[in-house]
Amino acid sequence: MDYQLDDILATLKAIAIFVSGLPPEASREVKEKVEEFTDKLNNLYGIYLKSIAELDTSVNASTQPITDAINAYKDGGFSMPQKYLRKFKKLKQEIHNDSQDRRAEETEEQRNNAIVGHLAQRGQERRDEETEKQRNSRLAVMGQGSQQSRTEETEEQRNND
């Protein structure tokens, strides 16, 4: 029972250290997983504290509080050293892997957005170039037209003179 309580306390300490380093923008899923695991350990810790408080060392005393604590620790499984600390390390690894996957997805999304933005900018530049060419073309046509009308006006004036 002693090593089990040590495991619970060490795991609660590890959780406190981990949570203090969590960034505020950590996902809700991460926070829920850690909170669920912490609640489970706090309940288990409460059972151990209760069994210690009810501990009776008399000759014919009931061992039920100790049995309850040990069964709660087993949680339907086995009682192995550092059981919950191992589970917490596994949870931390899952969280780490999930966050790396998310970062990779975000990086991919950012890269795609950058490509789309670049293509959109190039498309706009091409449209601007086309617009500029069309405007220059119109000006050239208009310039030829006004030059032609000036020539016609000059010829008319010569004929009138």
Order of alpha helices (4+ residues) and beta strands (2+ residues): alpha-alpha-alpha-alpha
